[in-house]
């Protein structure tokens, strides 16, 4: 079966309903040639389950396996996964990235509460950013990370925000060294020796055309207003 993910025709055959249902909105019936072909063995899926959270279903493990394969394959297409919660607001995409448990999804839920129908969720865990002619575009993917939010929509990238938990709210522009460090930790497990140089080029191209911020925040709705007022141009 062919799917169109981040404008890349991707061919794979989900075995389990969990991932098959997530992938369905991305089905592609056009006549473009396949860009990426993926396959995952039962042995690989079963090995992943042993390393994942107890209770993980085989369907969720299949999704995770395909996510890893896909994100390694897209690097040569000027694309990368950024582990983040991605929203669309007033026609642009904004990515909120954080370590697990810090609260990226909590923060985007504050945006939905504050700005209601002006906010659309793109993906709550594994959106893809692709760069075309010095412009970055965010794409939803069928990889939801267990969130249930994996929509087939895209939008020009407005900004990337790295979240840190704090008692009070503040935001500042990120410096290049800390951007690279944080992007690296977001993507490192998808990078091999063969793709490391290309990924660094992707980082450089993204940094040159995108604003990055560090948001220190609590869980009060005022954090969403502070971020919106600073990052939305």
N, C-alpha and C positions, 0 to 999 in steps of 0.2 A: 504494500500500500504506500502511496506517496502522500507526503504532507508538506505544506509550505510553512516553514518556520524561519523567521527573520529574513524573508525573501529568498531562502535557500530551499530548493526542492530536495526533500529528505525522504529516503525510502527505508522503511522498516516494517516489521510484522509483530505487533504486540500479541502476546499469548494470553494475557489475563485481562479481565474486564476493567480493573482499576485504571490501568494505563490506557487501554483502548478507549475508554470513555473520556479521559482527559485529552487524548489526541484527536478525537473526532472533530472538534471545531477547526482543526488545522488541515483536514483532508484536502487534497489537491487533485483536481481532475483535468488540469490543463495539459498542454502538449510540450512543456519545457522538459529538457533532459534532466536527469537526476544529478544533483550536485554532490550529495552525500548519501552513502549507503551504510546502514548500521545493522549489526546483528549482535545478539547477546546469547550466550549459551546458558543452559540450565545450571551447569556447574558454577558459572560465574554468579548467577543470581543466588544460588544456595550458599555460596561462600560469603556473599554480602550479608545475607540474613544473619549469619553467625556473628557478624561484627556490628550489627545495627541494634537499635533499642529493642529489648525484649517485647514480643508481641507484634513486631513489624510483620505485615502480611507479605506473601510472595509477590502480590501485585505491586505493592509499594517498593519492594526491592527491585522489581523489574524496571519501574520508573526511574529509580536512582541509578541503575546500571546504564540505562539509555541516556540519562542526563550526562553522565560522565563521558560517555562515548561522543555524544553530540558536541559537548563543550570543548573537547579536544579537537574535534574535526573542524570547528568554525574559525579557529585562530587564523588560518591562512586566508580567510575571507574578510580580514580586518574587523573581526568580531570577537567579543568576549562576554562571558557570563560575569555579572557582578552580583554577588550574594547580597540581596537587598529586597526591600519592599518597594515596589514601583507603583506610582500613581500618575494619572493624567489630571492636570489642573489647567483650565483655560487654554487648552490646546497644546500644552507642553508636558513632557514627562519629567518627573522628579524621583530620584532614587535615594532611599534612606537605608544606609548600610550600617551594620553593627555586628559585634560578636553575638553568638547565640545567647539568648537570655537577657540581653541589654534592653531590648524593647523596640526594635524597628517596626514590628507590626503594631505594637501599642501606639507608637507615634503616628503612623498613618491612619489608625482608627480615630485618633484625635482630629486629624484633618477632615475625615468624613463626618465627624460630629460637628465640627466648626463650620465647614463649608458645604455640607450636604451634597446636593446634586451637582455641584461644580467639580466634584472629585469622582474619578472613576479608577477603580483598581485595575492595574495591568497584570501584575503578578506579585505574589507575596513572598517569594523566596528566590526564584531563579530567572529574572529577566535577562535578556541579551541586549548588549549595545553594539551597534555596527556603525562604522564610519564610512561615509561617502563624501568625497571631495571636501574634506575639512569640515564636515557637518556630521554630528552623531544622532542616531535614531535609536530609540528604545523599542524593543519588541517583546510582547508576551510570548511565553513558551508553554508547552504542555507539562512542564515540570513544576509541580506546586509545592514540593517539600512538605507535604502533609497539610497544607493550609486550606486546600480546596479552592484556591483562587489562582486560576491559570487561564486568562482570557486572551483571545486572539485579536489583540488590538496593538497599535503602535502609535508613536508620537515623537516629534523632535525632542531631544534631550535638553531640558532647561538647566539642571544642576544635579550634582551628586553631593549628598550630605552624609558625613560619617557621624554617627551618634555615640555620645558618651553619657552615662547616667550621672546626674548630679542633683543636689538639693535645690539649686536655683537654675534659671535658664539664661544661657548666653550663646552667642554664635559668632564665629569669625571665619575669615578666609583661611583655607588650608595652604600650607607651604608645600612646594614640590616634593621634597624628600618624604614628608609624611604621607602625601598622596600615593607615591609609588609604593611605600611600605604597606599601606592599607590595601591598595589594589592587589599587591602581590599576595597578601594573606587571603584575599577573597578568591584568588584564581590559582594559587600555587599547585593544588592537587590536580589541576587539568593540564599543567605544563610539563613537557618532557624536554630532553636535550635538543631534540629536533625542532621544537617550537619555541624555545626560550627567547631567542633573538627576535622572532616575529612578534611575540607577545610584548616584549619591551618596546618595540616600534609601535605597537597598538597603544600601549600606555602613553607614549610620547605624543602620539597623534590625538588621543583623547584629551590629554591635559592641555594641549594647545588650543582646543576649541570648546572647552567646557569649564564652567566655574565649579570649584570644589569648596566645601565648607566643613567645619567641625562644629557640631551642635551639642552643647552640654545641656541636658534638660531633665526635668522631672516628668511626672505623668499628668500634670495639670494641662488643661486645654490651652492655657496661655502660651505653652511651648509651640503649639501649631501656629498661632498668630505671629509669634516672634519669627519663626522660620519663614512663614509665608511673606512677611513684610521685608525680609532680607533677601531671599533667594529669587523671588518672582520679579522679573524685570518688565 
